[in-house]
Amino acid sequence: MIKSVQNNARALVVGALMLAGTVLSSAQAEEISYNHASMLAGSCFNCHGTDGRYGEDSIPSIAGQPAGVLLAQLIAFKRDETPNTTVMNRIAKGYTEAELEALANYFASIRD
């Protein structure tokens, strides 16, 4: 029973993230709220941790980094301007530049 509830909750979160990405990409010029950015950040959590502080091995900590630095790196990944042996180039391509900016601002706002 508990496993079923957990699976249903995961399905709802994944569906909401997919819907949010679809809606937001069709309105790129629209300002993306902090709550939307936190939903978009779900795919970042897998590697960087839910607070962006994973920072082990080759995975950098992104929490509290300057938004401009994060955004520049994300855009470089999106445009294949950064040689990369991770999945970041492919992940960044799934976001609009407005969404990448929102993500950069979101992780920059995380403080100790």
Biopython code that builds the backbone (N, CA, C, O; Angstrom):
import numpy as np
from Bio.PDB.StructureBuilder import StructureBuilder

atoms = [
    (1, "MET", "N", (0.822, -1.194, 0.000)),
    (1, "MET", "CA", (0.000, 0.000, 0.000)),
    (1, "MET", "C", (0.858, 1.245, 0.000)),
    (1, "MET", "O", (0.629, 2.146, -0.807)),
    (2, "ILE", "N", (1.853, 1.321, 0.895)),
    (2, "ILE", "CA", (2.720, 2.494, 0.975)),
    (2, "ILE", "C", (3.510, 2.651, -0.315)),
    (2, "ILE", "O", (3.674, 3.765, -0.812)),
    (3, "LYS", "N", (4.002, 1.541, -0.862)),
    (3, "LYS", "CA", (4.764, 1.578, -2.109)),
    (3, "LYS", "C", (3.897, 2.120, -3.244)),
    (3, "LYS", "O", (4.381, 2.876, -4.086)),
    (4, "SER", "N", (2.636, 1.742, -3.271)),
    (4, "SER", "CA", (1.713, 2.227, -4.292)),
    (4, "SER", "C", (1.504, 3.734, -4.165)),
    (4, "SER", "O", (1.474, 4.439, -5.174)),
    (5, "VAL", "N", (1.362, 4.227, -2.958)),
    (5, "VAL", "CA", (1.191, 5.657, -2.726)),
    (5, "VAL", "C", (2.444, 6.406, -3.160)),
    (5, "VAL", "O", (2.348, 7.468, -3.774)),
    (6, "GLN", "N", (3.628, 5.859, -2.846)),
    (6, "GLN", "CA", (4.888, 6.487, -3.237)),
    (6, "GLN", "C", (5.017, 6.528, -4.753)),
    (6, "GLN", "O", (5.435, 7.543, -5.311)),
    (7, "ASN", "N", (4.661, 5.437, -5.425)),
    (7, "ASN", "CA", (4.729, 5.401, -6.884)),
    (7, "ASN", "C", (3.769, 6.405, -7.503)),
    (7, "ASN", "O", (4.109, 7.072, -8.480)),
    (8, "ASN", "N", (2.561, 6.515, -6.933)),
    (8, "ASN", "CA", (1.595, 7.489, -7.439)),
    (8, "ASN", "C", (2.101, 8.906, -7.241)),
    (8, "ASN", "O", (1.939, 9.748, -8.124)),
    (9, "ALA", "N", (2.710, 9.181, -6.099)),
    (9, "ALA", "CA", (3.247, 10.515, -5.824)),
    (9, "ALA", "C", (4.358, 10.842, -6.805)),
    (9, "ALA", "O", (4.421, 11.957, -7.324)),
    (10, "ARG", "N", (5.237, 9.879, -7.065)),
    (10, "ARG", "CA", (6.311, 10.098, -8.045)),
    (10, "ARG", "C", (5.742, 10.385, -9.422)),
    (10, "ARG", "O", (6.219, 11.281, -10.119)),
    (11, "ALA", "N", (4.733, 9.639, -9.817)),
    (11, "ALA", "CA", (4.115, 9.842, -11.121)),
    (11, "ALA", "C", (3.520, 11.243, -11.230)),
    (11, "ALA", "O", (3.627, 11.886, -12.274)),
    (12, "LEU", "N", (2.902, 11.711, -10.166)),
    (12, "LEU", "CA", (2.334, 13.064, -10.169)),
    (12, "LEU", "C", (3.419, 14.125, -10.291)),
    (12, "LEU", "O", (3.254, 15.096, -11.029)),
    (13, "VAL", "N", (4.519, 13.952, -9.581)),
    (13, "VAL", "CA", (5.619, 14.915, -9.651)),
    (13, "VAL", "C", (6.219, 14.932, -11.054)),
    (13, "VAL", "O", (6.446, 16.003, -11.619)),
    (14, "VAL", "N", (6.476, 13.758, -11.616)),
    (14, "VAL", "CA", (7.035, 13.681, -12.964)),
    (14, "VAL", "C", (6.075, 14.328, -13.963)),
    (14, "VAL", "O", (6.504, 15.083, -14.835)),
    (15, "GLY", "N", (4.800, 14.040, -13.840)),
    (15, "GLY", "CA", (3.811, 14.651, -14.735)),
    (15, "GLY", "C", (3.772, 16.157, -14.599)),
    (15, "GLY", "O", (3.686, 16.872, -15.598)),
    (16, "ALA", "N", (3.836, 16.644, -13.380)),
    (16, "ALA", "CA", (3.829, 18.095, -13.156)),
    (16, "ALA", "C", (5.065, 18.741, -13.752)),
    (16, "ALA", "O", (4.975, 19.815, -14.347)),
    (17, "LEU", "N", (6.225, 18.100, -13.600)),
    (17, "LEU", "CA", (7.456, 18.636, -14.176)),
    (17, "LEU", "C", (7.382, 18.670, -15.703)),
    (17, "LEU", "O", (7.806, 19.641, -16.329)),
    (18, "MET", "N", (6.846, 17.617, -16.291)),
    (18, "MET", "CA", (6.721, 17.582, -17.744)),
    (18, "MET", "C", (5.765, 18.663, -18.219)),
    (18, "MET", "O", (6.043, 19.346, -19.204)),
    (19, "LEU", "N", (4.649, 18.825, -17.535)),
    (19, "LEU", "CA", (3.679, 19.849, -17.891)),
    (19, "LEU", "C", (4.278, 21.236, -17.712)),
    (19, "LEU", "O", (4.099, 22.101, -18.569)),
    (20, "ALA", "N", (4.977, 21.457, -16.624)),
    (20, "ALA", "CA", (5.598, 22.758, -16.370)),
    (20, "ALA", "C", (6.584, 23.094, -17.476)),
    (20, "ALA", "O", (6.618, 24.230, -17.949)),
    (21, "GLY", "N", (7.385, 22.123, -17.894)),
    (21, "GLY", "CA", (8.350, 22.361, -18.961)),
    (21, "GLY", "C", (7.675, 22.690, -20.273)),
    (21, "GLY", "O", (8.157, 23.550, -21.011)),
    (22, "THR", "N", (6.571, 22.028, -20.585)),
    (22, "THR", "CA", (5.840, 22.294, -21.809)),
    (22, "THR", "C", (5.215, 23.675, -21.784)),
    (22, "THR", "O", (5.332, 24.429, -22.751)),
    (23, "VAL", "N", (4.555, 24.013, -20.689)),
    (23, "VAL", "CA", (3.896, 25.315, -20.579)),
    (23, "VAL", "C", (4.922, 26.430, -20.606)),
    (23, "VAL", "O", (4.736, 27.423, -21.309)),
    (24, "LEU", "N", (6.009, 26.284, -19.846)),
    (24, "LEU", "CA", (7.004, 27.340, -19.758)),
    (24, "LEU", "C", (7.738, 27.539, -21.064)),
    (24, "LEU", "O", (8.054, 28.676, -21.413)),
    (25, "SER", "N", (8.024, 26.474, -21.805)),
    (25, "SER", "CA", (8.765, 26.633, -23.046)),
    (25, "SER", "C", (7.944, 27.375, -24.096)),
    (25, "SER", "O", (8.520, 27.978, -25.001)),
    (26, "SER", "N", (6.630, 27.348, -24.003)),
    (26, "SER", "CA", (5.797, 28.063, -24.967)),
    (26, "SER", "C", (5.648, 29.534, -24.614)),
    (26, "SER", "O", (5.115, 30.307, -25.409)),
    (27, "ALA", "N", (6.108, 29.931, -23.442)),
    (27, "ALA", "CA", (6.030, 31.325, -23.009)),
    (27, "ALA", "C", (7.382, 31.770, -22.467)),
    (27, "ALA", "O", (7.490, 32.179, -21.311)),
    (28, "GLN", "N", (8.417, 31.688, -23.310)),
    (28, "GLN", "CA", (9.775, 31.940, -22.857)),
    (28, "GLN", "C", (9.968, 33.338, -22.303)),
    (28, "GLN", "O", (10.743, 33.524, -21.366)),
    (29, "ALA", "N", (9.287, 34.316, -22.856)),
    (29, "ALA", "CA", (9.485, 35.692, -22.422)),
    (29, "ALA", "C", (8.867, 35.961, -21.051)),
    (29, "ALA", "O", (9.201, 36.945, -20.390)),
    (30, "GLU", "N", (7.972, 35.083, -20.639)),
    (30, "GLU", "CA", (7.291, 35.262, -19.361)),
    (30, "GLU", "C", (8.249, 35.003, -18.199)),
    (30, "GLU", "O", (9.060, 34.080, -18.263)),
    (31, "GLU", "N", (8.164, 35.797, -17.155)),
    (31, "GLU", "CA", (9.016, 35.601, -15.985)),
    (31, "GLU", "C", (8.669, 34.275, -15.320)),
    (31, "GLU", "O", (7.500, 33.926, -15.156)),
    (32, "ILE", "N", (9.711, 33.549, -14.943)),
    (32, "ILE", "CA", (9.533, 32.259, -14.301)),
    (32, "ILE", "C", (9.674, 32.457, -12.803)),
    (32, "ILE", "O", (10.688, 32.974, -12.333)),
    (33, "SER", "N", (8.667, 32.050, -12.057)),
    (33, "SER", "CA", (8.671, 32.245, -10.611)),
    (33, "SER", "C", (9.631, 31.274, -9.928)),
    (33, "SER", "O", (10.050, 30.273, -10.508)),
    (34, "TYR", "N", (9.961, 31.593, -8.703)),
    (34, "TYR", "CA", (10.832, 30.749, -7.885)),
    (34, "TYR", "C", (10.234, 29.353, -7.751)),
    (34, "TYR", "O", (10.965, 28.365, -7.816)),
    (35, "ASN", "N", (8.926, 29.253, -7.564)),
    (35, "ASN", "CA", (8.285, 27.940, -7.424)),
    (35, "ASN", "C", (8.414, 27.117, -8.695)),
    (35, "ASN", "O", (8.655, 25.912, -8.630)),
    (36, "HIS", "N", (8.256, 27.751, -9.844)),
    (36, "HIS", "CA", (8.435, 27.030, -11.106)),
    (36, "HIS", "C", (9.890, 26.590, -11.252)),
    (36, "HIS", "O", (10.167, 25.470, -11.681)),
    (37, "ALA", "N", (10.809, 27.473, -10.894)),
    (37, "ALA", "CA", (12.227, 27.127, -11.000)),
    (37, "ALA", "C", (12.558, 25.943, -10.100)),
    (37, "ALA", "O", (13.347, 25.075, -10.475)),
    (38, "SER", "N", (11.959, 25.907, -8.918)),
    (38, "SER", "CA", (12.239, 24.779, -8.021)),
    (38, "SER", "C", (11.708, 23.483, -8.606)),
    (38, "SER", "O", (12.298, 22.426, -8.382)),
    (39, "MET", "N", (10.611, 23.532, -9.349)),
    (39, "MET", "CA", (10.108, 22.322, -10.021)),
    (39, "MET", "C", (11.044, 21.925, -11.160)),
    (39, "MET", "O", (11.350, 20.746, -11.338)),
    (40, "LEU", "N", (11.500, 22.921, -11.934)),
    (40, "LEU", "CA", (12.407, 22.630, -13.037)),
    (40, "LEU", "C", (13.718, 22.030, -12.536)),
    (40, "LEU", "O", (14.347, 21.235, -13.235)),
    (41, "ALA", "N", (14.124, 22.406, -11.338)),
    (41, "ALA", "CA", (15.394, 21.956, -10.772)),
    (41, "ALA", "C", (15.377, 20.469, -10.416)),
    (41, "ALA", "O", (16.412, 19.916, -10.045)),
    (42, "GLY", "N", (14.247, 19.833, -10.520)),
    (42, "GLY", "CA", (14.137, 18.415, -10.173)),
    (42, "GLY", "C", (15.158, 17.544, -10.875)),
    (42, "GLY", "O", (15.694, 16.617, -10.268)),
    (43, "SER", "N", (15.442, 17.818, -12.140)),
    (43, "SER", "CA", (16.427, 16.988, -12.848)),
    (43, "SER", "C", (17.845, 17.281, -12.361)),
    (43, "SER", "O", (18.724, 16.431, -12.498)),
    (44, "CYS", "N", (18.082, 18.451, -11.802)),
    (44, "CYS", "CA", (19.410, 18.802, -11.262)),
    (44, "CYS", "C", (19.677, 18.037, -9.972)),
    (44, "CYS", "O", (20.817, 17.696, -9.658)),
    (45, "PHE", "N", (18.600, 17.774, -9.232)),
    (45, "PHE", "CA", (18.725, 17.131, -7.924)),
    (45, "PHE", "C", (19.362, 15.743, -8.020)),
    (45, "PHE", "O", (20.049, 15.308, -7.095)),
    (46, "ASN", "N", (19.137, 15.055, -9.128)),
    (46, "ASN", "CA", (19.666, 13.695, -9.278)),
    (46, "ASN", "C", (21.172, 13.635, -9.092)),
    (46, "ASN", "O", (21.684, 12.704, -8.470)),
    (47, "CYS", "N", (21.881, 14.613, -9.621)),
    (47, "CYS", "CA", (23.342, 14.600, -9.537)),
    (47, "CYS", "C", (23.892, 15.593, -8.510)),
    (47, "CYS", "O", (24.845, 15.289, -7.793)),
    (48, "HIS", "N", (23.289, 16.771, -8.446)),
    (48, "HIS", "CA", (23.816, 17.838, -7.592)),
    (48, "HIS", "C", (23.205, 17.838, -6.188)),
    (48, "HIS", "O", (23.621, 18.623, -5.336)),
    (49, "GLY", "N", (22.235, 16.977, -5.943)),
    (49, "GLY", "CA", (21.579, 16.931, -4.642)),
    (49, "GLY", "C", (20.446, 17.948, -4.566)),
    (49, "GLY", "O", (20.418, 18.910, -5.334)),
    (50, "THR", "N", (19.519, 17.737, -3.645)),
    (50, "THR", "CA", (18.336, 18.592, -3.566)),
    (50, "THR", "C", (18.650, 20.007, -3.119)),
    (50, "THR", "O", (17.832, 20.909, -3.299)),
    (51, "ASP", "N", (19.819, 20.212, -2.542)),
    (51, "ASP", "CA", (20.191, 21.573, -2.167)),
    (51, "ASP", "C", (21.352, 22.087, -3.015)),
    (51, "ASP", "O", (21.899, 23.152, -2.727)),
    (52, "GLY", "N", (21.734, 21.353, -4.050)),
    (52, "GLY", "CA", (22.793, 21.774, -4.955)),
    (52, "GLY", "C", (24.188, 21.690, -4.371)),
    (52, "GLY", "O", (25.116, 22.295, -4.906)),
    (53, "ARG", "N", (24.354, 20.956, -3.290)),
    (53, "ARG", "CA", (25.634, 20.910, -2.586)),
    (53, "ARG", "C", (26.328, 19.546, -2.660)),
    (53, "ARG", "O", (27.211, 19.272, -1.848)),
    (54, "TYR", "N", (25.965, 18.710, -3.582)),
    (54, "TYR", "CA", (26.534, 17.364, -3.623)),
    (54, "TYR", "C", (28.057, 17.419, -3.648)),
    (54, "TYR", "O", (28.711, 16.938, -2.723)),
    (55, "GLY", "N", (28.625, 18.005, -4.704)),
    (55, "GLY", "CA", (30.035, 18.311, -4.787)),
    (55, "GLY", "C", (31.039, 17.197, -4.552)),
    (55, "GLY", "O", (32.149, 17.484, -4.104)),
    (56, "GLU", "N", (30.717, 15.960, -4.823)),
    (56, "GLU", "CA", (31.686, 14.873, -4.695)),
    (56, "GLU", "C", (32.228, 14.519, -6.080)),
    (56, "GLU", "O", (31.536, 14.656, -7.089)),
    (57, "ASP", "N", (33.472, 14.062, -6.103)),
    (57, "ASP", "CA", (34.127, 13.639, -7.338)),
    (57, "ASP", "C", (34.059, 14.745, -8.385)),
    (57, "ASP", "O", (34.527, 15.858, -8.143)),
    (58, "SER", "N", (33.481, 14.447, -9.542)),
    (58, "SER", "CA", (33.448, 15.415, -10.635)),
    (58, "SER", "C", (32.151, 16.220, -10.681)),
    (58, "SER", "O", (31.950, 17.014, -11.600)),
    (59, "ILE", "N", (31.286, 16.029, -9.715)),
    (59, "ILE", "CA", (30.018, 16.766, -9.694)),
    (59, "ILE", "C", (30.192, 18.009, -8.825)),
    (59, "ILE", "O", (30.350, 17.897, -7.610)),
    (60, "PRO", "N", (30.164, 19.182, -9.435)),
    (60, "PRO", "CA", (30.395, 20.400, -8.646)),
    (60, "PRO", "C", (29.180, 20.795, -7.807)),
    (60, "PRO", "O", (28.034, 20.503, -8.148)),
    (61, "SER", "N", (29.473, 21.456, -6.720)),
    (61, "SER", "CA", (28.416, 22.062, -5.913)),
    (61, "SER", "C", (27.972, 23.327, -6.637)),
    (61, "SER", "O", (28.808, 24.135, -7.038)),
    (62, "ILE", "N", (26.675, 23.505, -6.806)),
    (62, "ILE", "CA", (26.178, 24.679, -7.529)),
    (62, "ILE", "C", (25.417, 25.647, -6.628)),
    (62, "ILE", "O", (25.096, 26.757, -7.051)),
    (63, "ALA", "N", (25.129, 25.248, -5.410)),
    (63, "ALA", "CA", (24.389, 26.116, -4.479)),
    (63, "ALA", "C", (25.222, 27.330, -4.122)),
    (63, "ALA", "O", (26.404, 27.211, -3.799)),
    (64, "GLY", "N", (24.599, 28.504, -4.182)),
    (64, "GLY", "CA", (25.244, 29.734, -3.764)),
    (64, "GLY", "C", (26.250, 30.297, -4.746)),
    (64, "GLY", "O", (26.868, 31.326, -4.475)),
    (65, "GLN", "N", (26.425, 29.641, -5.885)),
    (65, "GLN", "CA", (27.330, 30.176, -6.903)),
    (65, "GLN", "C", (26.670, 31.399, -7.555)),
    (65, "GLN", "O", (25.442, 31.480, -7.591)),
    (66, "PRO", "N", (27.452, 32.342, -8.066)),
    (66, "PRO", "CA", (26.857, 33.512, -8.720)),
    (66, "PRO", "C", (25.967, 33.101, -9.898)),
    (66, "PRO", "O", (26.346, 32.262, -10.715)),
    (67, "ALA", "N", (24.791, 33.701, -9.969)),
    (67, "ALA", "CA", (23.829, 33.350, -11.019)),
    (67, "ALA", "C", (24.422, 33.537, -12.406)),
    (67, "ALA", "O", (24.181, 32.721, -13.296)),
    (68, "GLY", "N", (25.191, 34.597, -12.601)),
    (68, "GLY", "CA", (25.794, 34.855, -13.912)),
    (68, "GLY", "C", (26.757, 33.765, -14.338)),
    (68, "GLY", "O", (26.814, 33.403, -15.513)),
    (69, "VAL", "N", (27.508, 33.248, -13.394)),
    (69, "VAL", "CA", (28.453, 32.158, -13.678)),
    (69, "VAL", "C", (27.681, 30.888, -14.036)),
    (69, "VAL", "O", (28.003, 30.212, -15.013)),
    (70, "LEU", "N", (26.663, 30.572, -13.239)),
    (70, "LEU", "CA", (25.852, 29.385, -13.515)),
    (70, "LEU", "C", (25.160, 29.495, -14.870)),
    (70, "LEU", "O", (25.152, 28.539, -15.646)),
    (71, "LEU", "N", (24.584, 30.656, -15.152)),
    (71, "LEU", "CA", (23.870, 30.845, -16.422)),
    (71, "LEU", "C", (24.826, 30.713, -17.603)),
    (71, "LEU", "O", (24.508, 30.048, -18.589)),
    (72, "ALA", "N", (25.987, 31.341, -17.506)),
    (72, "ALA", "CA", (26.959, 31.247, -18.606)),
    (72, "ALA", "C", (27.342, 29.799, -18.869)),
    (72, "ALA", "O", (27.452, 29.382, -20.022)),
    (73, "GLN", "N", (27.544, 29.032, -17.804)),
    (73, "GLN", "CA", (27.911, 27.623, -17.966)),
    (73, "GLN", "C", (26.765, 26.823, -18.580)),
    (73, "GLN", "O", (26.981, 25.998, -19.468)),
    (74, "LEU", "N", (25.541, 27.070, -18.102)),
    (74, "LEU", "CA", (24.384, 26.351, -18.639)),
    (74, "LEU", "C", (24.166, 26.658, -20.120)),
    (74, "LEU", "O", (23.871, 25.760, -20.909)),
    (75, "ILE", "N", (24.310, 27.916, -20.489)),
    (75, "ILE", "CA", (24.139, 28.289, -21.902)),
    (75, "ILE", "C", (25.256, 27.675, -22.743)),
    (75, "ILE", "O", (25.009, 27.228, -23.863)),
    (76, "ALA", "N", (26.476, 27.648, -22.220)),
    (76, "ALA", "CA", (27.577, 27.009, -22.945)),
    (76, "ALA", "C", (27.297, 25.524, -23.156)),
    (76, "ALA", "O", (27.576, 24.984, -24.226)),
    (77, "PHE", "N", (26.742, 24.861, -22.131)),
    (77, "PHE", "CA", (26.362, 23.459, -22.298)),
    (77, "PHE", "C", (25.285, 23.331, -23.371)),
    (77, "PHE", "O", (25.381, 22.469, -24.245)),
    (78, "LYS", "N", (24.268, 24.177, -23.310)),
    (78, "LYS", "CA", (23.148, 24.110, -24.256)),
    (78, "LYS", "C", (23.634, 24.268, -25.703)),
    (78, "LYS", "O", (23.130, 23.608, -26.611)),
    (79, "ARG", "N", (24.606, 25.140, -25.899)),
    (79, "ARG", "CA", (25.110, 25.441, -27.250)),
    (79, "ARG", "C", (26.292, 24.563, -27.647)),
    (79, "ARG", "O", (26.899, 24.789, -28.694)),
    (80, "ASP", "N", (26.626, 23.576, -26.840)),
    (80, "ASP", "CA", (27.771, 22.686, -27.095)),
    (80, "ASP", "C", (29.080, 23.455, -27.215)),
    (80, "ASP", "O", (29.958, 23.071, -27.987)),
    (81, "GLU", "N", (29.215, 24.534, -26.457)),
    (81, "GLU", "CA", (30.444, 25.330, -26.459)),
    (81, "GLU", "C", (31.440, 24.832, -25.424)),
    (81, "GLU", "O", (32.600, 25.245, -25.439)),
    (82, "THR", "N", (31.014, 23.960, -24.533)),
    (82, "THR", "CA", (31.869, 23.421, -23.488)),
    (82, "THR", "C", (32.085, 21.936, -23.745)),
    (82, "THR", "O", (31.131, 21.158, -23.754)),
    (83, "PRO", "N", (33.352, 21.539, -23.955)),
    (83, "PRO", "CA", (33.591, 20.097, -24.087)),
    (83, "PRO", "C", (33.107, 19.408, -22.816)),
    (83, "PRO", "O", (33.384, 19.868, -21.708)),
    (84, "ASN", "N", (32.407, 18.338, -22.976)),
    (84, "ASN", "CA", (31.737, 17.749, -21.819)),
    (84, "ASN", "C", (31.684, 16.242, -21.958)),
    (84, "ASN", "O", (31.371, 15.710, -23.023)),
    (85, "THR", "N", (31.991, 15.570, -20.876)),
    (85, "THR", "CA", (31.891, 14.112, -20.871)),
    (85, "THR", "C", (30.741, 13.651, -19.974)),
    (85, "THR", "O", (30.617, 12.463, -19.675)),
    (86, "THR", "N", (29.903, 14.599, -19.548)),
    (86, "THR", "CA", (28.747, 14.261, -18.720)),
    (86, "THR", "C", (27.485, 14.411, -19.555)),
    (86, "THR", "O", (27.545, 14.527, -20.779)),
    (87, "VAL", "N", (26.367, 14.406, -18.891)),
    (87, "VAL", "CA", (25.084, 14.554, -19.584)),
    (87, "VAL", "C", (24.614, 16.006, -19.650)),
    (87, "VAL", "O", (23.528, 16.278, -20.162)),
    (88, "MET", "N", (25.419, 16.944, -19.136)),
    (88, "MET", "CA", (24.950, 18.328, -19.034)),
    (88, "MET", "C", (24.572, 18.955, -20.376)),
    (88, "MET", "O", (23.612, 19.722, -20.434)),
    (89, "ASN", "N", (25.289, 18.656, -21.442)),
    (89, "ASN", "CA", (24.929, 19.220, -22.742)),
    (89, "ASN", "C", (23.525, 18.781, -23.153)),
    (89, "ASN", "O", (22.731, 19.579, -23.651)),
    (90, "ARG", "N", (23.237, 17.509, -22.936)),
    (90, "ARG", "CA", (21.918, 16.987, -23.313)),
    (90, "ARG", "C", (20.832, 17.526, -22.397)),
    (90, "ARG", "O", (19.733, 17.831, -22.860)),
    (91, "ILE", "N", (21.117, 17.650, -21.114)),
    (91, "ILE", "CA", (20.118, 18.154, -20.177)),
    (91, "ILE", "C", (19.812, 19.619, -20.466)),
    (91, "ILE", "O", (18.646, 20.008, -20.516)),
    (92, "ALA", "N", (20.836, 20.424, -20.654)),
    (92, "ALA", "CA", (20.645, 21.862, -20.878)),
    (92, "ALA", "C", (19.825, 22.132, -22.137)),
    (92, "ALA", "O", (19.085, 23.115, -22.192)),
    (93, "LYS", "N", (19.946, 21.284, -23.131)),
    (93, "LYS", "CA", (19.176, 21.469, -24.371)),
    (93, "LYS", "C", (17.672, 21.342, -24.149)),
    (93, "LYS", "O", (16.885, 21.813, -24.969)),
    (94, "GLY", "N", (17.271, 20.717, -23.061)),
    (94, "GLY", "CA", (15.857, 20.529, -22.760)),
    (94, "GLY", "C", (15.189, 21.748, -22.143)),
    (94, "GLY", "O", (13.982, 21.739, -21.902)),
    (95, "TYR", "N", (15.964, 22.793, -21.888)),
    (95, "TYR", "CA", (15.438, 24.008, -21.256)),
    (95, "TYR", "C", (15.587, 25.201, -22.191)),
    (95, "TYR", "O", (16.522, 25.264, -22.989)),
    (96, "THR", "N", (14.668, 26.137, -22.086)),
    (96, "THR", "CA", (14.816, 27.398, -22.799)),
    (96, "THR", "C", (15.849, 28.239, -22.057)),
    (96, "THR", "O", (16.199, 27.927, -20.919)),
    (97, "GLU", "N", (16.339, 29.299, -22.689)),
    (97, "GLU", "CA", (17.300, 30.164, -22.009)),
    (97, "GLU", "C", (16.657, 30.867, -20.815)),
    (97, "GLU", "O", (17.332, 31.131, -19.820)),
    (98, "ALA", "N", (15.371, 31.170, -20.902)),
    (98, "ALA", "CA", (14.658, 31.770, -19.768)),
    (98, "ALA", "C", (14.593, 30.791, -18.599)),
    (98, "ALA", "O", (14.740, 31.186, -17.442)),
    (99, "GLU", "N", (14.373, 29.521, -18.902)),
    (99, "GLU", "CA", (14.339, 28.505, -17.856)),
    (99, "GLU", "C", (15.722, 28.306, -17.249)),
    (99, "GLU", "O", (15.846, 28.121, -16.038)),
    (100, "LEU", "N", (16.774, 28.341, -18.086)),
    (100, "LEU", "CA", (18.135, 28.224, -17.572)),
    (100, "LEU", "C", (18.463, 29.393, -16.653)),
    (100, "LEU", "O", (19.123, 29.215, -15.629)),
    (101, "GLU", "N", (18.006, 30.585, -17.014)),
    (101, "GLU", "CA", (18.222, 31.752, -16.164)),
    (101, "GLU", "C", (17.514, 31.577, -14.821)),
    (101, "GLU", "O", (18.069, 31.903, -13.772)),
    (102, "ALA", "N", (16.289, 31.061, -14.864)),
    (102, "ALA", "CA", (15.545, 30.818, -13.625)),
    (102, "ALA", "C", (16.261, 29.788, -12.757)),
    (102, "ALA", "O", (16.326, 29.941, -11.538)),
    (103, "LEU", "N", (16.796, 28.745, -13.375)),
    (103, "LEU", "CA", (17.538, 27.732, -12.627)),
    (103, "LEU", "C", (18.802, 28.319, -12.005)),
    (103, "LEU", "O", (19.126, 28.030, -10.853)),
    (104, "ALA", "N", (19.512, 29.144, -12.770)),
    (104, "ALA", "CA", (20.730, 29.787, -12.248)),
    (104, "ALA", "C", (20.386, 30.657, -11.046)),
    (104, "ALA", "O", (21.086, 30.628, -10.034)),
    (105, "ASN", "N", (19.319, 31.424, -11.156)),
    (105, "ASN", "CA", (18.891, 32.277, -10.038)),
    (105, "ASN", "C", (18.453, 31.438, -8.839)),
    (105, "ASN", "O", (18.738, 31.793, -7.695)),
    (106, "TYR", "N", (17.769, 30.341, -9.094)),
    (106, "TYR", "CA", (17.296, 29.456, -8.036)),
    (106, "TYR", "C", (18.482, 28.913, -7.231)),
    (106, "TYR", "O", (18.501, 29.027, -6.005)),
    (107, "PHE", "N", (19.461, 28.327, -7.908)),
    (107, "PHE", "CA", (20.600, 27.749, -7.189)),
    (107, "PHE", "C", (21.481, 28.823, -6.572)),
    (107, "PHE", "O", (22.075, 28.594, -5.518)),
    (108, "ALA", "N", (21.580, 29.983, -7.199)),
    (108, "ALA", "CA", (22.359, 31.089, -6.615)),
    (108, "ALA", "C", (21.747, 31.567, -5.304)),
    (108, "ALA", "O", (22.458, 32.043, -4.419)),
    (109, "SER", "N", (20.435, 31.441, -5.181)),
    (109, "SER", "CA", (19.736, 31.937, -3.978)),
    (109, "SER", "C", (19.872, 30.997, -2.784)),
    (109, "SER", "O", (19.529, 31.373, -1.663)),
    (110, "ILE", "N", (20.367, 29.780, -3.006)),
    (110, "ILE", "CA", (20.515, 28.823, -1.901)),
    (110, "ILE", "C", (21.740, 29.210, -1.094)),
    (110, "ILE", "O", (22.860, 29.230, -1.606)),
    (111, "ARG", "N", (21.512, 29.515, 0.167)),
    (111, "ARG", "CA", (22.600, 29.924, 1.064)),
    (111, "ARG", "C", (22.741, 28.924, 2.180)),
    (111, "ARG", "O", (21.834, 28.131, 2.433)),
    (112, "ASP", "N", (23.875, 28.956, 2.851)),
    (112, "ASP", "CA", (24.123, 28.080, 4.016)),
    (112, "ASP", "C", (23.119, 28.284, 5.108)),
    (112, "ASP", "O", (23.193, 27.626, 6.146)),
]
sb = StructureBuilder()
sb.init_structure("model")
sb.init_model(0)
sb.init_chain("A")
sb.init_seg("    ")
for serial, (resi, resn, name, xyz) in enumerate(atoms, 1):
    if name == "N":
        sb.init_residue(resn, " ", resi, " ")
    sb.init_atom(name, np.array(xyz, "f"), 0.0, 1.0, " ", f" {name:<3s}", serial, name[0])
structure = sb.get_structure()
